[in-house]
Amino acid sequence: MMGRTADDGTMGIPGLGKILAVRRIAGEIDRWASKNIVTVHVPVDSPAANFPICKRMKRKQARVVHLVAPQMWAWGEWRIRKLRRLTDHVMCLLPFEESWFRDRGVDATFVGHPVINGSHDRDRDASPWTVPVSGSPRVLLLPGSRTLEVDRNSGLLLEVIQAIQRDFPKATAVVVAANPIVAKRFRAVVGELPPGVTMMTGVIDDAAKWCDFAIAVSGTVTLDLTRAGKPMIGVYRAGKLACLGANFMLKSPHRLLPNILARRHLVPEFVPWCGSSAPIIEVALRMAGDQRWRAEISDGLKRVVDSFAGHEPGIEAARVILQVARRSVIPPSNGT
């Protein structure tokens, strides 16, 4: 049985409906597991949603194998005690995570990352890729995939590209929406697109190859850009309370995945950001005009990709699950 608990994540009062939906799904899974033997339960991401389900599965003697390690290295390390109780193995998507969890008493295996190691097929909702109008520099704008992200960051992205076009009149940009819903939301927020800016859907691989650099709302899409070796600026506009909370709770010196993986400030990041757009525009103008800097970033990103070399996430994850499943089978007694 499969249940989805993390689509279009949200926070605050709107999150109440999400909490109730997750509880309903947990109840459905529990009832299904009461009628069927569960050998291995594989929760994917979202510890807050999955831990209660893991607890129920452990009571039913199922093994639990986490796919996507909870980011306890970033915040909430105290949760490691709960993870030790509620998991038999953690499959890690980032290279450094395996040793981090093993050092804290949790069995873990790095299996690679589907974005870095996987083969990329064009999204079924993708627009036909046609090379946008020529110009330089070529800028890719990525507004995020969740409603709140799009609402808060779309105007910022448009403000930055308009500033670039004032200093670089030949600059051209493509906005790539993750799906048609995001595209519709983006247009609702910003209105008519200015000259030299095109919107497309789902063509992240083609757009990453096309661009000179990207301005991306923080998320997994920054790994698509890392895989392509493309310089980027990471942004995530948030409210003041969220910024204060992040600065208080997050232990990692970096917020953007490429910087976390590089273990240094390789690409500019404004995550989370509740200030004016001026510092972001300043960095974007420098990136637009500094080809040497862009080349240095590209070289650093290629070294990050090298740390994933040789892994096949799907196959390696399946092997881990099978190994844990075999341990859960009770061996026959003597004489049987």
Contacts in CASP RR format, 6 or more apart in sequence:
PFRMAT RR
TARGET T0000
AUTHOR 0000-0000-0000
METHOD contacts of the structure
MODEL  1
MMGRTADDGTMGIPGLGKILAVRRIAGEIDRWASKNIVTVHVPVDSPAAN
FPICKRMKRKQARVVHLVAPQMWAWGEWRIRKLRRLTDHVMCLLPFEESW
FRDRGVDATFVGHPVINGSHDRDRDASPWTVPVSGSPRVLLLPGSRTLEV
DRNSGLLLEVIQAIQRDFPKATAVVVAANPIVAKRFRAVVGELPPGVTMM
TGVIDDAAKWCDFAIAVSGTVTLDLTRAGKPMIGVYRAGKLACLGANFML
KSPHRLLPNILARRHLVPEFVPWCGSSAPIIEVALRMAGDQRWRAEISDG
LKRVVDSFAGHEPGIEAARVILQVARRSVIPPSNGT
1 29 0 8 1.000
1 32 0 8 1.000
1 33 0 8 1.000
1 36 0 8 1.000
3 25 0 8 1.000
3 28 0 8 1.000
3 29 0 8 1.000
4 25 0 8 1.000
5 21 0 8 1.000
5 22 0 8 1.000
5 25 0 8 1.000
5 46 0 8 1.000
5 49 0 8 1.000
5 50 0 8 1.000
6 44 0 8 1.000
6 45 0 8 1.000
6 46 0 8 1.000
6 49 0 8 1.000
8 146 0 8 1.000
8 147 0 8 1.000
9 15 0 8 1.000
9 18 0 8 1.000
9 146 0 8 1.000
9 148 0 8 1.000
10 18 0 8 1.000
10 146 0 8 1.000
10 147 0 8 1.000
10 148 0 8 1.000
11 148 0 8 1.000
11 242 0 8 1.000
22 49 0 8 1.000
26 49 0 8 1.000
26 52 0 8 1.000
26 53 0 8 1.000
26 56 0 8 1.000
29 53 0 8 1.000
29 56 0 8 1.000
30 53 0 8 1.000
30 56 0 8 1.000
33 56 0 8 1.000
33 57 0 8 1.000
33 60 0 8 1.000
33 62 0 8 1.000
34 60 0 8 1.000
38 57 0 8 1.000
38 60 0 8 1.000
38 62 0 8 1.000
39 62 0 8 1.000
39 63 0 8 1.000
39 325 0 8 1.000
39 328 0 8 1.000
39 329 0 8 1.000
40 62 0 8 1.000
40 63 0 8 1.000
40 64 0 8 1.000
40 65 0 8 1.000
40 321 0 8 1.000
40 324 0 8 1.000
40 325 0 8 1.000
40 328 0 8 1.000
41 53 0 8 1.000
41 54 0 8 1.000
41 57 0 8 1.000
41 62 0 8 1.000
41 63 0 8 1.000
41 64 0 8 1.000
41 65 0 8 1.000
42 64 0 8 1.000
42 65 0 8 1.000
42 66 0 8 1.000
42 67 0 8 1.000
42 321 0 8 1.000
43 50 0 8 1.000
43 53 0 8 1.000
43 54 0 8 1.000
43 64 0 8 1.000
43 66 0 8 1.000
43 67 0 8 1.000
44 50 0 8 1.000
44 67 0 8 1.000
44 68 0 8 1.000
45 67 0 8 1.000
45 68 0 8 1.000
47 70 0 8 1.000
47 79 0 8 1.000
47 83 0 8 1.000
50 66 0 8 1.000
51 82 0 8 1.000
51 86 0 8 1.000
54 64 0 8 1.000
54 86 0 8 1.000
54 87 0 8 1.000
55 86 0 8 1.000
57 64 0 8 1.000
58 64 0 8 1.000
58 85 0 8 1.000
58 86 0 8 1.000
61 328 0 8 1.000
62 328 0 8 1.000
63 88 0 8 1.000
63 89 0 8 1.000
63 324 0 8 1.000
63 325 0 8 1.000
63 327 0 8 1.000
63 328 0 8 1.000
64 86 0 8 1.000
64 87 0 8 1.000
64 88 0 8 1.000
64 89 0 8 1.000
65 87 0 8 1.000
65 88 0 8 1.000
65 89 0 8 1.000
65 90 0 8 1.000
65 91 0 8 1.000
65 320 0 8 1.000
65 321 0 8 1.000
65 324 0 8 1.000
66 83 0 8 1.000
66 87 0 8 1.000
66 89 0 8 1.000
66 90 0 8 1.000
66 91 0 8 1.000
67 91 0 8 1.000
67 317 0 8 1.000
68 91 0 8 1.000
68 93 0 8 1.000
69 90 0 8 1.000
69 91 0 8 1.000
69 92 0 8 1.000
69 93 0 8 1.000
69 94 0 8 1.000
69 97 0 8 1.000
69 101 0 8 1.000
69 108 0 8 1.000
70 79 0 8 1.000
70 83 0 8 1.000
70 90 0 8 1.000
72 79 0 8 1.000
72 80 0 8 1.000
72 83 0 8 1.000
73 96 0 8 1.000
73 97 0 8 1.000
73 100 0 8 1.000
73 251 0 8 1.000
73 252 0 8 1.000
74 250 0 8 1.000
74 251 0 8 1.000
74 252 0 8 1.000
74 260 0 8 1.000
75 249 0 8 1.000
75 250 0 8 1.000
75 251 0 8 1.000
75 252 0 8 1.000
76 249 0 8 1.000
76 251 0 8 1.000
77 251 0 8 1.000
80 104 0 8 1.000
80 106 0 8 1.000
83 90 0 8 1.000
83 106 0 8 1.000
84 104 0 8 1.000
84 105 0 8 1.000
84 106 0 8 1.000
87 106 0 8 1.000
87 107 0 8 1.000
88 107 0 8 1.000
88 324 0 8 1.000
88 327 0 8 1.000
89 107 0 8 1.000
89 108 0 8 1.000
89 109 0 8 1.000
89 320 0 8 1.000
89 324 0 8 1.000
90 97 0 8 1.000
90 101 0 8 1.000
90 106 0 8 1.000
90 107 0 8 1.000
90 108 0 8 1.000
90 109 0 8 1.000
91 108 0 8 1.000
91 109 0 8 1.000
91 111 0 8 1.000
91 316 0 8 1.000
91 317 0 8 1.000
91 320 0 8 1.000
92 98 0 8 1.000
92 101 0 8 1.000
92 108 0 8 1.000
92 109 0 8 1.000
92 110 0 8 1.000
92 111 0 8 1.000
92 112 0 8 1.000
93 110 0 8 1.000
93 111 0 8 1.000
93 112 0 8 1.000
93 113 0 8 1.000
93 114 0 8 1.000
93 313 0 8 1.000
94 110 0 8 1.000
94 113 0 8 1.000
94 260 0 8 1.000
94 261 0 8 1.000
95 110 0 8 1.000
95 112 0 8 1.000
95 261 0 8 1.000
95 307 0 8 1.000
95 308 0 8 1.000
96 261 0 8 1.000
96 263 0 8 1.000
97 108 0 8 1.000
97 110 0 8 1.000
98 108 0 8 1.000
98 109 0 8 1.000
98 110 0 8 1.000
100 108 0 8 1.000
101 107 0 8 1.000
101 108 0 8 1.000
102 108 0 8 1.000
109 316 0 8 1.000
109 320 0 8 1.000
110 311 0 8 1.000
111 311 0 8 1.000
111 313 0 8 1.000
111 314 0 8 1.000
111 316 0 8 1.000
111 317 0 8 1.000
111 320 0 8 1.000
112 308 0 8 1.000
112 311 0 8 1.000
112 312 0 8 1.000
112 313 0 8 1.000
112 316 0 8 1.000
113 223 0 8 1.000
113 308 0 8 1.000
113 311 0 8 1.000
113 313 0 8 1.000
114 313 0 8 1.000
114 314 0 8 1.000
115 220 0 8 1.000
115 223 0 8 1.000
115 224 0 8 1.000
115 227 0 8 1.000
116 223 0 8 1.000
116 226 0 8 1.000
116 227 0 8 1.000
116 305 0 8 1.000
116 308 0 8 1.000
117 308 0 8 1.000
117 310 0 8 1.000
117 311 0 8 1.000
117 312 0 8 1.000
117 313 0 8 1.000
118 312 0 8 1.000
118 313 0 8 1.000
120 205 0 8 1.000
122 202 0 8 1.000
122 203 0 8 1.000
122 205 0 8 1.000
123 179 0 8 1.000
123 201 0 8 1.000
123 202 0 8 1.000
123 203 0 8 1.000
123 204 0 8 1.000
125 179 0 8 1.000
125 180 0 8 1.000
125 201 0 8 1.000
125 202 0 8 1.000
126 200 0 8 1.000
126 201 0 8 1.000
126 202 0 8 1.000
126 203 0 8 1.000
127 200 0 8 1.000
127 201 0 8 1.000
127 202 0 8 1.000
127 203 0 8 1.000
129 200 0 8 1.000
129 203 0 8 1.000
129 206 0 8 1.000
129 207 0 8 1.000
131 210 0 8 1.000
132 138 0 8 1.000
132 172 0 8 1.000
132 174 0 8 1.000
132 196 0 8 1.000
132 198 0 8 1.000
132 210 0 8 1.000
133 172 0 8 1.000
133 196 0 8 1.000
133 198 0 8 1.000
134 172 0 8 1.000
135 170 0 8 1.000
135 171 0 8 1.000
135 172 0 8 1.000
136 168 0 8 1.000
136 170 0 8 1.000
136 171 0 8 1.000
136 172 0 8 1.000
136 212 0 8 1.000
137 164 0 8 1.000
137 168 0 8 1.000
137 171 0 8 1.000
137 212 0 8 1.000
137 213 0 8 1.000
137 288 0 8 1.000
137 289 0 8 1.000
138 171 0 8 1.000
138 172 0 8 1.000
138 173 0 8 1.000
138 174 0 8 1.000
138 210 0 8 1.000
138 211 0 8 1.000
138 212 0 8 1.000
139 161 0 8 1.000
139 164 0 8 1.000
139 171 0 8 1.000
139 172 0 8 1.000
139 173 0 8 1.000
139 174 0 8 1.000
139 211 0 8 1.000
139 212 0 8 1.000
139 213 0 8 1.000
139 214 0 8 1.000
139 215 0 8 1.000
139 288 0 8 1.000
140 173 0 8 1.000
140 174 0 8 1.000
140 176 0 8 1.000
140 207 0 8 1.000
140 208 0 8 1.000
140 210 0 8 1.000
140 211 0 8 1.000
140 213 0 8 1.000
140 214 0 8 1.000
140 215 0 8 1.000
140 216 0 8 1.000
140 225 0 8 1.000
140 230 0 8 1.000
141 157 0 8 1.000
141 158 0 8 1.000
141 161 0 8 1.000
141 173 0 8 1.000
141 174 0 8 1.000
141 175 0 8 1.000
141 176 0 8 1.000
141 197 0 8 1.000
141 214 0 8 1.000
141 215 0 8 1.000
141 216 0 8 1.000
142 175 0 8 1.000
142 176 0 8 1.000
142 204 0 8 1.000
142 214 0 8 1.000
142 215 0 8 1.000
142 216 0 8 1.000
142 217 0 8 1.000
142 221 0 8 1.000
143 149 0 8 1.000
143 150 0 8 1.000
143 153 0 8 1.000
143 154 0 8 1.000
143 157 0 8 1.000
143 175 0 8 1.000
143 177 0 8 1.000
143 182 0 8 1.000
143 186 0 8 1.000
143 217 0 8 1.000
144 150 0 8 1.000
144 153 0 8 1.000
144 178 0 8 1.000
144 182 0 8 1.000
144 216 0 8 1.000
144 217 0 8 1.000
144 219 0 8 1.000
144 221 0 8 1.000
145 178 0 8 1.000
145 179 0 8 1.000
145 182 0 8 1.000
145 221 0 8 1.000
147 185 0 8 1.000
149 217 0 8 1.000
149 236 0 8 1.000
150 182 0 8 1.000
150 185 0 8 1.000
150 186 0 8 1.000
150 189 0 8 1.000
151 185 0 8 1.000
151 189 0 8 1.000
152 237 0 8 1.000
152 238 0 8 1.000
152 239 0 8 1.000
153 217 0 8 1.000
153 235 0 8 1.000
153 236 0 8 1.000
153 237 0 8 1.000
154 185 0 8 1.000
154 186 0 8 1.000
154 189 0 8 1.000
154 190 0 8 1.000
155 189 0 8 1.000
155 190 0 8 1.000
156 235 0 8 1.000
156 237 0 8 1.000
156 277 0 8 1.000
156 280 0 8 1.000
157 175 0 8 1.000
157 215 0 8 1.000
157 217 0 8 1.000
157 235 0 8 1.000
158 190 0 8 1.000
158 193 0 8 1.000
158 194 0 8 1.000
158 197 0 8 1.000
159 277 0 8 1.000
159 281 0 8 1.000
160 215 0 8 1.000
160 277 0 8 1.000
160 280 0 8 1.000
160 281 0 8 1.000
160 284 0 8 1.000
161 171 0 8 1.000
161 173 0 8 1.000
161 194 0 8 1.000
161 197 0 8 1.000
161 215 0 8 1.000
162 194 0 8 1.000
163 277 0 8 1.000
163 281 0 8 1.000
163 284 0 8 1.000
163 285 0 8 1.000
164 171 0 8 1.000
164 173 0 8 1.000
164 281 0 8 1.000
164 284 0 8 1.000
164 285 0 8 1.000
164 288 0 8 1.000
165 171 0 8 1.000
165 194 0 8 1.000
165 196 0 8 1.000
167 285 0 8 1.000
167 288 0 8 1.000
168 288 0 8 1.000
168 289 0 8 1.000
171 196 0 8 1.000
171 288 0 8 1.000
172 196 0 8 1.000
172 197 0 8 1.000
172 198 0 8 1.000
173 196 0 8 1.000
173 197 0 8 1.000
173 198 0 8 1.000
174 197 0 8 1.000
174 198 0 8 1.000
174 199 0 8 1.000
174 200 0 8 1.000
174 207 0 8 1.000
174 210 0 8 1.000
174 211 0 8 1.000
175 186 0 8 1.000
175 193 0 8 1.000
175 197 0 8 1.000
175 198 0 8 1.000
175 199 0 8 1.000
175 200 0 8 1.000
176 199 0 8 1.000
176 200 0 8 1.000
176 201 0 8 1.000
176 202 0 8 1.000
176 203 0 8 1.000
176 204 0 8 1.000
176 207 0 8 1.000
177 183 0 8 1.000
177 186 0 8 1.000
177 199 0 8 1.000
177 200 0 8 1.000
177 201 0 8 1.000
177 202 0 8 1.000
178 201 0 8 1.000
178 202 0 8 1.000
178 221 0 8 1.000
179 201 0 8 1.000
179 202 0 8 1.000
180 201 0 8 1.000
182 201 0 8 1.000
183 199 0 8 1.000
183 201 0 8 1.000
186 199 0 8 1.000
187 193 0 8 1.000
187 199 0 8 1.000
193 199 0 8 1.000
200 207 0 8 1.000
204 221 0 8 1.000
204 224 0 8 1.000
205 224 0 8 1.000
205 228 0 8 1.000
208 214 0 8 1.000
208 224 0 8 1.000
208 225 0 8 1.000
208 227 0 8 1.000
208 228 0 8 1.000
208 229 0 8 1.000
208 230 0 8 1.000
209 228 0 8 1.000
211 230 0 8 1.000
212 230 0 8 1.000
212 231 0 8 1.000
212 288 0 8 1.000
212 294 0 8 1.000
213 230 0 8 1.000
213 231 0 8 1.000
213 232 0 8 1.000
213 233 0 8 1.000
213 287 0 8 1.000
213 288 0 8 1.000
213 294 0 8 1.000
214 225 0 8 1.000
214 230 0 8 1.000
214 231 0 8 1.000
214 232 0 8 1.000
214 233 0 8 1.000
215 232 0 8 1.000
215 233 0 8 1.000
215 234 0 8 1.000
215 235 0 8 1.000
215 280 0 8 1.000
215 284 0 8 1.000
216 222 0 8 1.000
216 225 0 8 1.000
216 232 0 8 1.000
216 233 0 8 1.000
216 234 0 8 1.000
216 235 0 8 1.000
217 234 0 8 1.000
217 235 0 8 1.000
217 236 0 8 1.000
218 234 0 8 1.000
218 235 0 8 1.000
218 236 0 8 1.000
218 255 0 8 1.000
218 256 0 8 1.000
218 257 0 8 1.000
218 269 0 8 1.000
218 271 0 8 1.000
219 257 0 8 1.000
220 257 0 8 1.000
222 232 0 8 1.000
222 234 0 8 1.000
222 256 0 8 1.000
222 257 0 8 1.000
222 258 0 8 1.000
223 257 0 8 1.000
223 258 0 8 1.000
225 232 0 8 1.000
225 258 0 8 1.000
225 301 0 8 1.000
226 257 0 8 1.000
226 258 0 8 1.000
226 261 0 8 1.000
226 301 0 8 1.000
226 304 0 8 1.000
226 305 0 8 1.000
227 305 0 8 1.000
229 298 0 8 1.000
229 301 0 8 1.000
229 302 0 8 1.000
229 305 0 8 1.000
230 298 0 8 1.000
230 301 0 8 1.000
231 267 0 8 1.000
231 287 0 8 1.000
231 293 0 8 1.000
231 294 0 8 1.000
231 297 0 8 1.000
231 298 0 8 1.000
231 301 0 8 1.000
232 258 0 8 1.000
232 267 0 8 1.000
232 297 0 8 1.000
233 267 0 8 1.000
233 268 0 8 1.000
233 269 0 8 1.000
233 270 0 8 1.000
233 280 0 8 1.000
233 283 0 8 1.000
233 284 0 8 1.000
233 287 0 8 1.000
234 256 0 8 1.000
234 267 0 8 1.000
234 268 0 8 1.000
234 269 0 8 1.000
234 270 0 8 1.000
234 271 0 8 1.000
235 269 0 8 1.000
235 270 0 8 1.000
235 271 0 8 1.000
235 273 0 8 1.000
235 280 0 8 1.000
236 255 0 8 1.000
236 270 0 8 1.000
236 271 0 8 1.000
236 272 0 8 1.000
236 273 0 8 1.000
237 272 0 8 1.000
237 273 0 8 1.000
237 274 0 8 1.000
238 246 0 8 1.000
238 272 0 8 1.000
238 273 0 8 1.000
238 274 0 8 1.000
239 272 0 8 1.000
239 274 0 8 1.000
240 274 0 8 1.000
242 272 0 8 1.000
242 274 0 8 1.000
243 272 0 8 1.000
243 273 0 8 1.000
243 274 0 8 1.000
246 255 0 8 1.000
246 272 0 8 1.000
252 260 0 8 1.000
254 260 0 8 1.000
254 263 0 8 1.000
254 264 0 8 1.000
254 265 0 8 1.000
254 269 0 8 1.000
255 269 0 8 1.000
255 271 0 8 1.000
255 272 0 8 1.000
256 267 0 8 1.000
256 269 0 8 1.000
256 271 0 8 1.000
258 266 0 8 1.000
258 267 0 8 1.000
258 301 0 8 1.000
258 304 0 8 1.000
259 265 0 8 1.000
259 266 0 8 1.000
259 267 0 8 1.000
259 269 0 8 1.000
261 304 0 8 1.000
261 307 0 8 1.000
262 300 0 8 1.000
262 301 0 8 1.000
262 303 0 8 1.000
262 304 0 8 1.000
266 297 0 8 1.000
266 300 0 8 1.000
266 301 0 8 1.000
266 304 0 8 1.000
267 297 0 8 1.000
267 301 0 8 1.000
268 283 0 8 1.000
268 287 0 8 1.000
270 279 0 8 1.000
270 280 0 8 1.000
273 280 0 8 1.000
286 293 0 8 1.000
287 293 0 8 1.000
287 294 0 8 1.000
END
